[in-house]
């Protein structure tokens, strides 16, 4: 009985992770570029899978799921490929005037550890279920 709770808990957690990935609570770069009017001169925060693409003297380019946006400000210790969180104000020319930035050091390692955990959870789920003519059932010993 305990395995059933674990399996259903892991399935629910996986569902929440997928939902959070596809519908973040903040606007994405693509949203800001496609419909900037509601966000002009408003404070914004860019953080879901946002990486530094290129650094220039007056600022740097961010990339998020294919969309690109220029941020005015000092990139500090950030290098291309770093995951960052940027807070600032969206300007009328759809660039961001940066107020603060956080560099997500070790983000790739954290992602790898999470992927291993998710894979192990999937293995536990698959091993505790079986396909029948009536659908999916939990194994009797689970």
N, CA and C atoms as a LAMMPS dump frame, in Angstrom:
ITEM: TIMESTEP
0
ITEM: NUMBER OF ATOMS
426
ITEM: BOX BOUNDS ff ff ff
-5.0000000000000000e+02 5.0000000000000000e+02
-5.0000000000000000e+02 5.0000000000000000e+02
-5.0000000000000000e+02 5.0000000000000000e+02
ITEM: ATOMS id mol type element x y z
1 1 1 N 0.82 -1.194 0
2 1 2 C 0 0 0
3 1 3 C 0.869 1.266 0
4 2 1 N 1.999 1.207 0.691
5 2 2 C 2.885 2.38 0.739
6 2 3 C 3.443 2.692 -0.642
7 3 1 N 3.746 1.649 -1.423
8 3 2 C 4.275 1.868 -2.77
9 3 3 C 3.24 2.587 -3.633
10 4 1 N 1.97 2.248 -3.477
11 4 2 C 0.925 2.922 -4.256
12 4 3 C 0.933 4.416 -3.978
13 5 1 N 1.025 4.776 -2.729
14 5 2 C 1.043 6.195 -2.382
15 5 3 C 2.265 6.881 -2.97
16 6 1 N 3.387 6.2 -2.912
17 6 2 C 4.612 6.77 -3.48
18 6 3 C 4.464 6.954 -4.981
19 7 1 N 3.943 5.935 -5.655
20 7 2 C 3.779 5.993 -7.114
21 7 3 C 2.833 7.124 -7.499
22 8 1 N 1.695 7.207 -6.831
23 8 2 C 0.741 8.267 -7.174
24 8 3 C 1.274 9.648 -6.787
25 9 1 N 2.005 9.727 -5.708
26 9 2 C 2.634 10.998 -5.322
27 9 3 C 3.654 11.451 -6.341
28 10 1 N 4.482 10.504 -6.819
29 10 2 C 5.48 10.838 -7.83
30 10 3 C 4.822 11.233 -9.152
31 11 1 N 3.743 10.548 -9.514
32 11 2 C 3.026 10.898 -10.74
33 11 3 C 2.442 12.303 -10.637
34 12 1 N 1.887 12.635 -9.491
35 12 2 C 1.352 13.98 -9.286
36 12 3 C 2.443 15.036 -9.337
37 13 1 N 3.578 14.731 -8.717
38 13 2 C 4.702 15.663 -8.733
39 13 3 C 5.219 15.876 -10.147
40 14 1 N 5.313 14.811 -10.915
41 14 2 C 5.742 14.93 -12.301
42 14 3 C 4.761 15.785 -13.096
43 15 1 N 3.47 15.597 -12.866
44 15 2 C 2.463 16.414 -13.536
45 15 3 C 2.597 17.89 -13.198
46 16 1 N 2.861 18.195 -11.929
47 16 2 C 3.052 19.585 -11.525
48 16 3 C 4.3 20.188 -12.163
49 17 1 N 5.358 19.397 -12.28
50 17 2 C 6.588 19.881 -12.912
51 17 3 C 6.346 20.226 -14.38
52 18 1 N 5.629 19.361 -15.083
53 18 2 C 5.326 19.609 -16.497
54 18 3 C 4.455 20.853 -16.632
55 19 1 N 3.452 20.975 -15.771
56 19 2 C 2.573 22.154 -15.802
57 19 3 C 3.363 23.431 -15.553
58 20 1 N 4.244 23.431 -14.555
59 20 2 C 5.034 24.619 -14.228
60 20 3 C 5.983 24.983 -15.368
61 21 1 N 6.513 23.982 -16.065
62 21 2 C 7.432 24.26 -17.168
63 21 3 C 6.706 24.962 -18.313
64 22 1 N 5.507 24.529 -18.65
65 22 2 C 4.794 25.075 -19.792
66 22 3 C 4.001 26.335 -19.468
67 23 1 N 3.682 26.59 -18.201
68 23 2 C 2.906 27.775 -17.843
69 23 3 C 3.544 28.488 -16.652
70 24 1 N 4.685 29.129 -16.843
71 24 2 C 5.326 29.822 -15.72
72 24 3 C 4.468 31.002 -15.262
73 25 1 N 4.571 31.386 -13.985
74 25 2 C 3.743 32.465 -13.451
75 25 3 C 4.196 33.865 -13.864
76 26 1 N 5.258 33.953 -14.614
77 26 2 C 5.77 35.245 -15.056
78 26 3 C 5.769 35.279 -16.581
79 27 1 N 5.795 36.468 -17.185
80 27 2 C 5.846 36.514 -18.65
81 27 3 C 7.189 36.006 -19.174
82 28 1 N 7.126 35.31 -20.292
83 28 2 C 8.336 34.837 -20.959
84 28 3 C 8.861 35.951 -21.866
85 29 1 N 10.095 35.78 -22.327
86 29 2 C 10.658 36.777 -23.249
87 29 3 C 9.788 36.923 -24.488
88 30 1 N 9.29 35.804 -25.001
89 30 2 C 8.447 35.858 -26.2
90 30 3 C 7.192 36.684 -25.932
91 31 1 N 6.597 36.553 -24.733
92 31 2 C 5.422 37.36 -24.386
93 31 3 C 5.765 38.844 -24.372
94 32 1 N 6.914 39.173 -23.788
95 32 2 C 7.327 40.577 -23.706
96 32 3 C 7.607 41.166 -25.077
97 33 1 N 8.12 40.357 -25.986
98 33 2 C 8.428 40.848 -27.327
99 33 3 C 7.182 40.92 -28.203
100 34 1 N 6.26 39.971 -28.047
101 34 2 C 5.058 39.936 -28.884
102 34 3 C 3.977 40.916 -28.427
103 35 1 N 3.834 41.088 -27.116
104 35 2 C 2.827 42 -26.551
105 35 3 C 3.463 42.852 -25.461
106 36 1 N 4.307 43.815 -25.816
107 36 2 C 5.032 44.569 -24.79
108 36 3 C 4.205 45.649 -24.075
109 37 1 N 3.082 46.084 -24.667
110 37 2 C 2.348 47.236 -24.138
111 37 3 C 2.021 47.135 -22.642
112 38 1 N 1.501 46.014 -22.131
113 38 2 C 1.157 45.99 -20.697
114 38 3 C 2.369 46.049 -19.775
115 39 1 N 3.551 45.773 -20.299
116 39 2 C 4.749 45.676 -19.461
117 39 3 C 5.686 46.878 -19.583
118 40 1 N 5.401 47.798 -20.523
119 40 2 C 6.28 48.954 -20.735
120 40 3 C 6.364 49.782 -19.45
121 41 1 N 7.587 50.146 -19.079
122 41 2 C 7.889 50.935 -17.877
123 41 3 C 7.424 50.26 -16.584
124 42 1 N 7.271 48.955 -16.633
125 42 2 C 6.887 48.178 -15.453
126 42 3 C 8.07 47.323 -15.015
127 43 1 N 8.192 47.064 -13.707
128 43 2 C 9.254 46.157 -13.259
129 43 3 C 8.949 44.73 -13.722
130 44 1 N 9.968 44.056 -14.211
131 44 2 C 9.809 42.67 -14.659
132 44 3 C 10.942 41.828 -14.083
133 45 1 N 10.723 40.534 -14.09
134 45 2 C 11.744 39.592 -13.652
135 45 3 C 11.833 38.491 -14.694
136 46 1 N 13.028 38.221 -15.152
137 46 2 C 13.274 37.2 -16.166
138 46 3 C 14.111 36.106 -15.532
139 47 1 N 13.558 34.9 -15.424
140 47 2 C 14.351 33.871 -14.774
141 47 3 C 14.128 32.444 -15.24
142 48 1 N 13.063 32.091 -15.873
143 48 2 C 12.833 30.686 -16.211
144 48 3 C 13.661 30.313 -17.437
145 49 1 N 14.707 29.51 -17.24
146 49 2 C 15.567 29.037 -18.331
147 49 3 C 16.149 30.174 -19.156
148 50 1 N 16.542 31.252 -18.518
149 50 2 C 17.11 32.411 -19.206
150 50 3 C 18.629 32.325 -19.163
151 51 1 N 19.266 32.375 -20.331
152 51 2 C 20.723 32.285 -20.399
153 51 3 C 21.301 33.513 -21.09
154 52 1 N 22.542 33.806 -20.755
155 52 2 C 23.272 34.889 -21.411
156 52 3 C 23.732 34.36 -22.765
157 53 1 N 23.402 35.103 -23.818
158 53 2 C 23.801 34.666 -25.156
159 53 3 C 25.087 35.358 -25.614
160 54 1 N 25.133 36.685 -25.475
161 54 2 C 26.287 37.439 -25.956
162 54 3 C 26.44 38.693 -25.101
163 55 1 N 27.674 39.061 -24.826
164 55 2 C 27.954 40.237 -24.005
165 55 3 C 28.548 41.327 -24.889
166 56 1 N 28.046 42.552 -24.72
167 56 2 C 28.532 43.711 -25.449
168 56 3 C 28.9 44.796 -24.435
169 57 1 N 29.603 45.828 -24.85
170 57 2 C 30.027 46.868 -23.895
171 57 3 C 28.863 47.558 -23.174
172 58 1 N 27.741 47.77 -23.866
173 58 2 C 26.621 48.497 -23.243
174 58 3 C 25.584 47.578 -22.588
175 59 1 N 25.775 46.282 -22.69
176 59 2 C 24.825 45.347 -22.088
177 59 3 C 25.055 43.932 -22.578
178 60 1 N 24.002 43.131 -22.567
179 60 2 C 24.123 41.738 -23.006
180 60 3 C 22.779 41.232 -23.515
181 61 1 N 22.84 40.165 -24.297
182 61 2 C 21.654 39.536 -24.86
183 61 3 C 21.267 38.325 -24.02
184 62 1 N 19.972 38.206 -23.764
185 62 2 C 19.434 37.029 -23.073
186 62 3 C 18.689 36.169 -24.074
187 63 1 N 18.686 34.87 -23.827
188 63 2 C 17.926 33.924 -24.65
189 63 3 C 17.072 33.08 -23.723
190 64 1 N 15.81 32.896 -24.138
191 64 2 C 14.893 32.044 -23.385
192 64 3 C 13.978 31.338 -24.371
193 65 1 N 14.16 30.016 -24.493
194 65 2 C 13.324 29.195 -25.38
195 65 3 C 13.199 29.786 -26.776
196 66 1 N 14.308 30.239 -27.328
197 66 2 C 14.33 30.741 -28.695
198 66 3 C 14.167 32.242 -28.838
199 67 1 N 13.606 32.922 -27.847
200 67 2 C 13.425 34.375 -27.909
201 67 3 C 14.688 35.067 -27.376
202 68 1 N 14.97 36.247 -27.931
203 68 2 C 16.161 37.006 -27.513
204 68 3 C 15.758 38.415 -27.12
205 69 1 N 16.427 38.957 -26.082
206 69 2 C 16.156 40.315 -25.637
207 69 3 C 17.452 40.94 -25.139
208 70 1 N 17.597 42.24 -25.413
209 70 2 C 18.79 42.961 -24.98
210 70 3 C 18.552 43.569 -23.603
211 71 1 N 19.553 43.462 -22.732
212 71 2 C 19.5 44.027 -21.383
213 71 3 C 20.584 45.088 -21.276
214 72 1 N 20.195 46.304 -20.898
215 72 2 C 21.15 47.396 -20.713
216 72 3 C 21.675 47.342 -19.285
217 73 1 N 22.99 47.195 -19.169
218 73 2 C 23.608 47.135 -17.85
219 73 3 C 24.863 46.28 -17.898
220 74 1 N 25.572 46.256 -16.792
221 74 2 C 26.825 45.52 -16.695
222 74 3 C 26.55 44.041 -16.459
223 75 1 N 27.137 43.183 -17.268
224 75 2 C 26.951 41.736 -17.123
225 75 3 C 27.73 41.18 -15.943
226 76 1 N 28.627 41.976 -15.384
227 76 2 C 29.396 41.526 -14.218
228 76 3 C 30.232 40.302 -14.552
229 77 1 N 30.114 39.261 -13.752
230 77 2 C 30.895 38.036 -13.938
231 77 3 C 30.203 37.024 -14.85
232 78 1 N 29.062 37.373 -15.397
233 78 2 C 28.335 36.443 -16.263
234 78 3 C 29.109 36.193 -17.549
235 79 1 N 29.021 34.974 -18.028
236 79 2 C 29.634 34.598 -19.296
237 79 3 C 28.571 33.971 -20.178
238 80 1 N 28.77 33.951 -21.492
239 80 2 C 27.788 33.323 -22.368
240 80 3 C 27.522 31.878 -21.945
241 81 1 N 26.227 31.541 -21.888
242 81 2 C 25.814 30.21 -21.476
243 81 3 C 25.38 30.123 -20.021
244 82 1 N 25.676 31.145 -19.215
245 82 2 C 25.269 31.144 -17.808
246 82 3 C 23.762 31.34 -17.682
247 83 1 N 23.15 30.618 -16.74
248 83 2 C 21.753 30.842 -16.4
249 83 3 C 21.691 32.03 -15.448
250 84 1 N 20.805 32.985 -15.721
251 84 2 C 20.713 34.187 -14.903
252 84 3 C 19.265 34.525 -14.576
253 85 1 N 19.106 35.285 -13.516
254 85 2 C 17.839 35.927 -13.173
255 85 3 C 18.086 37.419 -13.244
256 86 1 N 17.283 38.118 -14.025
257 86 2 C 17.449 39.551 -14.212
258 86 3 C 16.172 40.252 -13.778
259 87 1 N 16.305 41.287 -12.968
260 87 2 C 15.178 42.16 -12.649
261 87 3 C 15.492 43.529 -13.223
262 88 1 N 14.456 44.177 -13.714
263 88 2 C 14.649 45.486 -14.315
264 88 3 C 13.334 46.067 -14.769
265 89 1 N 13.422 47.06 -15.643
266 89 2 C 12.244 47.745 -16.175
267 89 3 C 12.26 47.592 -17.69
268 90 1 N 11.122 47.194 -18.255
269 90 2 C 11.007 47.067 -19.71
270 90 3 C 10.84 48.455 -20.313
271 91 1 N 11.728 48.796 -21.23
272 91 2 C 11.701 50.104 -21.887
273 91 3 C 10.846 50.043 -23.154
274 92 1 N 10.39 51.196 -23.67
275 92 2 C 9.539 51.197 -24.866
276 92 3 C 10.167 50.538 -26.091
277 93 1 N 11.5 50.496 -26.179
278 93 2 C 12.146 49.848 -27.329
279 93 3 C 12.339 48.344 -27.096
280 94 1 N 11.608 47.786 -26.165
281 94 2 C 11.634 46.356 -25.771
282 94 3 C 13.026 45.873 -25.354
283 95 1 N 13.77 46.742 -24.703
284 95 2 C 14.985 46.335 -24.024
285 95 3 C 14.726 46.477 -22.527
286 96 1 N 15.584 45.901 -21.726
287 96 2 C 15.404 45.941 -20.28
288 96 3 C 16.514 46.786 -19.66
289 97 1 N 16.128 47.727 -18.807
290 97 2 C 17.094 48.477 -18.008
291 97 3 C 17.293 47.67 -16.728
292 98 1 N 18.433 47.005 -16.623
293 98 2 C 18.684 46.09 -15.52
294 98 3 C 18.825 46.831 -14.192
295 99 1 N 18.206 46.251 -13.155
296 99 2 C 18.369 46.75 -11.791
297 99 3 C 19.226 45.795 -10.967
298 100 1 N 19.052 44.49 -11.183
299 100 2 C 19.833 43.487 -10.452
300 100 3 C 19.921 42.22 -11.281
301 101 1 N 20.98 41.441 -11.022
302 101 2 C 21.151 40.177 -11.728
303 101 3 C 21.754 39.154 -10.773
304 102 1 N 21.278 37.926 -10.892
305 102 2 C 21.811 36.799 -10.124
306 102 3 C 22.27 35.739 -11.115
307 103 1 N 23.484 35.251 -10.948
308 103 2 C 24.023 34.209 -11.821
309 103 3 C 23.813 32.866 -11.141
310 104 1 N 23.159 31.955 -11.824
311 104 2 C 22.849 30.631 -11.268
312 104 3 C 24.024 29.677 -11.427
313 105 1 N 25.019 29.821 -10.583
314 105 2 C 26.182 28.925 -10.642
315 105 3 C 25.743 27.509 -10.272
316 106 1 N 26.256 26.528 -10.976
317 106 2 C 25.937 25.133 -10.686
318 106 3 C 24.567 24.703 -11.172
319 107 1 N 23.905 25.521 -11.98
320 107 2 C 22.544 25.196 -12.44
321 107 3 C 22.53 23.923 -13.265
322 108 1 N 23.518 23.731 -14.11
323 108 2 C 23.547 22.52 -14.942
324 108 3 C 23.688 21.264 -14.076
325 109 1 N 24.495 21.331 -13.032
326 109 2 C 24.629 20.192 -12.118
327 109 3 C 23.311 19.916 -11.405
328 110 1 N 22.634 20.966 -10.97
329 110 2 C 21.332 20.802 -10.32
330 110 3 C 20.326 20.166 -11.276
331 111 1 N 20.374 20.575 -12.528
332 111 2 C 19.463 20.002 -13.522
333 111 3 C 19.768 18.524 -13.736
334 112 1 N 21.043 18.163 -13.757
335 112 2 C 21.418 16.755 -13.943
336 112 3 C 20.96 15.91 -12.76
337 113 1 N 21.145 16.417 -11.549
338 113 2 C 20.702 15.681 -10.359
339 113 3 C 19.185 15.509 -10.387
340 114 1 N 18.462 16.541 -10.766
341 114 2 C 17.006 16.457 -10.857
342 114 3 C 16.581 15.449 -11.92
343 115 1 N 17.294 15.423 -13.043
344 115 2 C 16.961 14.479 -14.108
345 115 3 C 17.16 13.038 -13.641
346 116 1 N 18.232 12.784 -12.885
347 116 2 C 18.466 11.439 -12.353
348 116 3 C 17.339 11.061 -11.389
349 117 1 N 16.938 11.992 -10.527
350 117 2 C 15.839 11.736 -9.6
351 117 3 C 14.536 11.448 -10.331
352 118 1 N 14.252 12.217 -11.369
353 118 2 C 13.033 11.994 -12.153
354 118 3 C 13.086 10.648 -12.862
355 119 1 N 14.254 10.277 -13.377
356 119 2 C 14.395 8.984 -14.041
357 119 3 C 14.174 7.832 -13.061
358 120 1 N 14.739 7.945 -11.862
359 120 2 C 14.518 6.908 -10.854
360 120 3 C 13.048 6.818 -10.457
361 121 1 N 12.378 7.954 -10.334
362 121 2 C 10.95 7.947 -10.021
363 121 3 C 10.159 7.266 -11.125
364 122 1 N 10.53 7.511 -12.375
365 122 2 C 9.861 6.868 -13.503
366 122 3 C 10.075 5.363 -13.483
367 123 1 N 11.293 4.938 -13.157
368 123 2 C 11.586 3.501 -13.074
369 123 3 C 10.727 2.85 -11.997
370 124 1 N 10.607 3.492 -10.828
371 124 2 C 9.765 2.944 -9.756
372 124 3 C 8.319 2.85 -10.21
373 125 1 N 7.827 3.877 -10.903
374 125 2 C 6.443 3.842 -11.38
375 125 3 C 6.227 2.707 -12.369
376 126 1 N 7.123 2.58 -13.336
377 126 2 C 6.958 1.553 -14.369
378 126 3 C 7.071 0.151 -13.776
379 127 1 N 7.989 -0.034 -12.834
380 127 2 C 8.166 -1.359 -12.234
381 127 3 C 6.992 -1.754 -11.347
382 128 1 N 6.227 -0.803 -10.85
383 128 2 C 5.12 -1.134 -9.957
384 128 3 C 3.784 -1.204 -10.688
385 129 1 N 3.784 -1.047 -12.003
386 129 2 C 2.548 -1.115 -12.785
387 129 3 C 2.69 -2.141 -13.895
388 130 1 N 1.543 -2.593 -14.375
389 130 2 C 1.548 -3.491 -15.532
390 130 3 C 0.357 -3.156 -16.418
391 131 1 N 0.543 -3.434 -17.7
392 131 2 C -0.529 -3.209 -18.666
393 131 3 C -1.397 -4.443 -18.751
394 132 1 N -2.699 -4.261 -18.727
395 132 2 C -3.66 -5.351 -18.9
396 132 3 C -4.638 -4.938 -19.994
397 133 1 N -5.572 -5.825 -20.3
398 133 2 C -6.587 -5.478 -21.295
399 133 3 C -7.488 -4.347 -20.808
400 134 1 N -7.613 -4.217 -19.509
401 134 2 C -8.479 -3.192 -18.92
402 134 3 C -7.759 -1.875 -18.668
403 135 1 N -6.483 -1.819 -18.951
404 135 2 C -5.721 -0.6 -18.728
405 135 3 C -4.475 -0.868 -17.896
406 136 1 N -4.115 0.086 -17.075
407 136 2 C -2.93 -0.019 -16.249
408 136 3 C -3.351 -0.396 -14.829
409 137 1 N -2.647 -1.37 -14.243
410 137 2 C -2.923 -1.796 -12.874
411 137 3 C -1.636 -1.772 -12.075
412 138 1 N -1.781 -1.583 -10.776
413 138 2 C -0.62 -1.748 -9.901
414 138 3 C -0.388 -3.23 -9.697
415 139 1 N 0.853 -3.643 -9.662
416 139 2 C 1.173 -5.05 -9.421
417 139 3 C 0.722 -5.43 -8.02
418 140 1 N 0.3 -6.675 -7.818
419 140 2 C -0.219 -7.092 -6.506
420 140 3 C 0.787 -6.949 -5.383
421 141 1 N 2.057 -7.117 -5.671
422 141 2 C 3.067 -7.03 -4.615
423 141 3 C 3.486 -5.591 -4.338
424 142 1 N 2.939 -4.614 -5.063
425 142 2 C 3.313 -3.209 -4.871
426 142 3 C 2.587 -2.588 -3.691
